Amino acid sequence: MNYTPAQIIAAALDPVEVALAALARKVADLPAPRDGHDGIGIDAPAWSLKFHAAGEVVSHFHGQVFRALVDTGEEPGDSEHWQRLGTAGYRWRGERTEGMKLTVGDLYAVPDGTVYQVDHKGASITLIRRGRDGDPGEPGKPGDKGADGIGADATIWEPRVYREGAVVTHFLGQFFRALVDTVEEPGDSAHWQRLGNGGLRWRGPVEEGDELHPGDLVPKDGALFQVDHTRQRRLVAARGEKGKRGDPGAPGKPGADGGALLDVTLGTSSLVFRLGLPGAEREVEVDLDELVERVAVALVTRHVYPVLEEIGRRLVDLERRP
């Protein structure tokens, strides 16, 4: 039987149409797509030893990301105050001990020196097997002499003279070295050099543009912030809710009777004030001669002397003219 080209093409397309219809049915049976959760991004700041607010997202260890469930100062990892986000990153746990709880990304060692990593299924994968011990290396050269430390016996700063090079502690555990002989207080003075970033300092309310230093404690809107080593403000204590109004206090005791001015009498050279005090009256006399003399001297000093000096200068100018 002879077939036309159109019949040949139609016969070849039949299996394709059947396959496409089956594929369409499978696509129709797929569940409807849903919105995904918001991503955390890759700009989460590194965790630091400070107070973190609930909801704050940080990175820690080697690329692991955590979200604070409550206001906390604890370290992420084993604390219930933090929620692990995703399974990325890894964390060195050291030699495995009995009862150690392992999570995805943990790296740990066993006594024979083998290092394992926990994968996303919770299984331990061998990363490093311990090889044979190598030959001892050549002794290293002695290192350079280190700088003298500030020690823990620095004196507490007090108002007095300090010589150049003196080391003191001030505020709450902050250390300073005197750059010159000085009597100024450490902190904002150019006479002192801050040593390290340790310790705290209560700054109180600050103005916009004021320079802040690591360890500064700054209140704002009822909350307390600490300046970290990057000079960013980190929340230390949030403002609590307003408390209930307290019960009225007990009535106070009656106060003592106050004094009063009863009369003023003008004499020839004095004023007499009659005062009513609790349980008695008292007269106080003020000498007007002394008062008038003091007023006159003050008026002459302030007003007459300048006029007389100006008159004297003009007389001198007149005498000098030809």
C-alpha positions in Angstrom: 0.0 0.0 0.0 1.3 3.4 -0.9 1.2 6.2 1.8 1.2 9.8 1.1 3.7 12.1 2.8 1.0 13.6 5.0 0.0 10.1 6.3 3.6 9.2 7.1 4.0 12.5 9.1 0.7 12.0 11.0 1.7 8.4 11.9 5.1 9.6 13.2 3.4 12.3 15.4 0.9 10.0 17.1 3.4 8.7 19.7 4.5 12.3 20.4 1.0 13.5 21.0 0.3 10.6 23.4 3.5 11.3 25.4 2.6 15.1 25.6 -0.9 14.3 26.8 0.6 12.0 29.6 3.1 14.8 30.5 0.2 17.3 30.7 -1.7 15.0 33.1 1.4 14.7 35.4 1.9 18.4 35.5 -1.8 19.0 36.4 -1.4 16.6 39.3 1.5 18.5 40.8 0.7 20.6 44.0 0.2 24.3 43.7 3.4 26.3 44.5 3.6 28.1 47.8 5.4 31.3 48.9 8.8 30.5 50.5 10.2 32.0 53.7 12.2 35.2 53.6 15.9 34.5 53.3 18.4 35.7 55.9 20.9 37.1 53.4 24.6 36.9 53.8 25.2 40.1 55.7 24.5 38.7 59.2 27.1 40.3 61.6 29.5 38.0 63.5 28.4 37.1 67.0 30.3 38.9 69.7 30.3 38.7 73.5 27.5 41.2 74.3 23.8 41.3 74.8 21.7 40.4 71.7 18.0 41.3 71.3 15.3 38.7 70.4 15.1 38.3 66.6 18.7 39.4 65.9 20.5 37.2 63.4 24.2 36.5 63.7 26.9 34.3 62.1 29.2 32.2 64.3 31.9 29.6 64.1 32.6 29.0 60.4 29.6 30.2 58.4 26.8 29.0 60.7 23.8 31.3 61.1 21.6 31.7 64.3 18.6 33.7 65.3 18.1 34.9 68.9 14.8 33.5 70.3 14.9 35.8 73.4 17.1 38.7 74.6 20.3 36.9 75.5 24.0 37.2 76.3 24.7 33.5 75.8 26.8 32.0 73.0 25.0 30.3 70.0 25.6 26.6 69.5 24.4 24.7 72.5 22.2 27.4 74.0 18.4 27.1 73.9 18.3 30.9 73.5 19.3 30.5 69.8 17.8 28.8 66.7 20.1 27.4 64.0 19.1 28.7 60.5 19.8 26.2 57.7 22.6 23.6 57.8 25.4 25.6 56.2 28.8 26.1 57.7 30.8 24.0 60.1 32.0 24.0 63.8 35.0 22.5 65.4 34.0 20.5 68.5 37.3 19.0 69.5 37.7 15.4 70.6 34.4 13.7 70.9 33.2 12.8 74.4 30.5 10.6 75.7 27.1 12.4 75.6 28.3 15.1 73.1 25.3 16.2 71.1 26.3 16.6 67.4 24.5 18.6 64.7 25.0 19.1 61.0 28.3 20.6 60.1 30.1 19.6 63.4 33.7 18.5 63.0 35.2 16.3 65.7 38.2 14.1 66.3 38.6 10.7 68.0 41.6 9.5 70.0 43.4 7.9 67.1 43.5 11.3 65.3 40.8 10.7 62.7 38.6 13.8 62.0 34.9 13.4 61.1 32.2 15.7 59.8 28.5 15.3 60.4 26.5 15.5 57.1 23.0 16.7 56.5 21.6 13.2 57.3 23.4 13.1 60.7 26.0 10.5 59.5 29.7 11.0 60.3 32.0 11.2 57.2 35.7 10.7 57.5 37.6 13.9 56.6 41.2 13.2 57.8 42.9 10.0 58.7 46.0 10.2 60.9 49.2 9.4 59.1 52.4 8.2 60.5 54.4 10.5 62.8 57.0 12.6 60.9 60.6 13.1 61.8 61.3 15.8 64.4 61.9 19.2 62.9 64.8 21.5 63.5 64.5 23.7 66.6 63.1 27.1 65.9 65.0 30.3 66.5 64.2 32.3 69.7 61.5 34.8 69.1 61.8 38.6 69.7 61.3 39.9 73.1 57.6 40.8 73.7 56.4 44.2 74.9 55.9 44.7 78.6 52.3 44.1 79.6 50.3 46.5 81.7 49.9 44.0 84.4 47.0 43.8 86.8 48.5 46.1 89.5 47.8 49.4 87.7 46.8 52.1 90.2 43.3 53.6 90.2 43.3 57.2 88.8 42.8 60.0 91.3 43.2 63.8 90.9 47.0 64.4 91.2 50.1 64.7 89.0 51.0 61.7 86.8 54.4 61.4 85.1 54.8 60.4 81.4 54.5 56.6 81.0 52.3 56.1 84.1 49.6 53.4 83.7 46.3 53.7 85.6 42.9 52.1 85.6 39.8 54.4 85.5 36.0 54.1 85.1 35.1 50.4 85.1 38.3 48.5 84.3 39.6 50.7 81.5 43.4 51.2 81.3 45.3 54.4 80.2 48.9 55.4 79.8 50.1 59.0 80.3 51.7 60.5 77.2 53.0 63.5 79.0 53.2 64.7 82.6 49.6 65.6 83.4 46.9 66.3 85.9 44.0 65.8 83.5 41.5 63.0 83.8 41.8 60.1 81.4 38.9 59.5 78.9 38.7 62.5 76.6 42.1 64.1 77.3 44.8 64.0 74.6 47.3 63.5 77.5 46.3 59.9 77.9 46.4 56.8 75.6 43.7 54.1 75.9 45.2 50.6 76.3 43.0 47.9 74.7 39.3 47.9 74.5 38.4 46.3 77.8 36.3 47.8 80.5 33.2 50.0 80.6 32.5 53.7 81.0 29.1 55.3 81.8 28.7 58.2 79.3 25.1 59.1 80.0 23.0 60.8 77.3 25.1 62.0 74.3 24.5 64.4 71.4 24.5 63.6 67.7 28.1 63.6 66.5 29.7 62.9 69.9 32.7 60.6 69.5 32.1 57.2 71.2 34.6 54.6 72.2 34.5 50.8 72.8 33.0 50.1 76.2 30.9 53.3 76.4 27.5 52.8 78.0 24.8 55.1 76.5 21.1 55.4 77.4 18.5 56.2 74.8 14.7 56.0 74.9 14.7 54.1 78.1 17.1 51.4 76.8 20.8 50.9 77.5 23.4 50.4 74.7 27.1 49.4 74.8 29.6 50.5 72.1 31.4 47.5 70.7 34.9 47.3 69.2 33.5 48.4 65.8 32.0 51.5 67.5 28.5 50.2 66.9 25.8 50.5 69.6 24.6 47.1 70.8 21.5 46.7 73.0 22.3 45.7 76.6 19.0 46.3 78.4 15.6 47.1 76.9 13.1 49.4 78.5 10.5 47.4 80.4 6.7 47.9 80.6 5.3 50.7 82.7 4.5 49.4 86.2 1.2 49.7 88.0 0.5 52.8 90.0 1.4 52.3 93.6 -0.9 52.7 96.6 -1.3 56.2 98.1 1.2 56.9 100.8 0.3 57.6 104.5 -0.6 61.2 105.3 2.5 63.2 106.5 2.8 64.9 109.9 1.7 68.5 110.3 4.5 70.9 109.5 5.8 73.6 111.9 4.4 77.1 111.7 6.3 79.3 109.3 7.7 82.8 110.1 6.2 86.1 108.8 7.2 89.8 108.4 5.0 91.7 110.8 6.2 95.3 110.4 9.0 97.6 109.0 10.0 100.9 110.8 12.2 103.5 109.2 14.5 105.3 111.7 16.9 108.2 111.2 19.8 105.9 110.2 18.4 102.4 110.3 15.5 100.1 109.3 13.9 97.9 111.9 12.2 94.6 110.8 9.7 93.0 113.2 9.6 89.2 112.4 6.9 86.8 113.7 8.6 83.5 114.4 7.0 80.3 115.9 6.4 81.1 119.6 8.0 84.5 119.6 8.6 87.8 117.9 12.0 89.3 117.0 13.3 92.6 115.8 16.2 92.9 113.3 17.9 96.3 112.8 19.8 97.2 109.6 22.3 100.1 109.7 21.4 102.4 106.7 24.6 104.5 107.0 26.8 101.4 106.1 24.3 100.3 103.4 24.2 103.8 101.8 28.0 104.1 101.9 28.4 100.7 100.1 25.8 101.7 97.5 27.5 105.1 96.9 30.9 103.5 96.5 29.5 101.0 94.0 27.8 103.8 92.0 31.0 106.0 92.0 33.1 103.0 90.9 30.8 101.9 88.1 29.6 105.2 86.7 31.5 108.3 88.0 35.1 107.0 87.7 34.7 106.2 83.9 33.3 109.7 83.3 36.1 111.4 85.2 38.8 109.4 83.3 37.2 110.4 80.0 37.2 114.1 81.1 40.9 113.8 82.1 41.8 112.3 78.7 40.1 115.1 76.8 41.9 117.8 79.0 45.2 116.2 78.1 44.3 116.3 74.4 43.4 120.0 74.7 46.7 120.8 76.4 48.6 119.1 73.6 47.0 121.2 70.9 49.0 124.3 69.7 
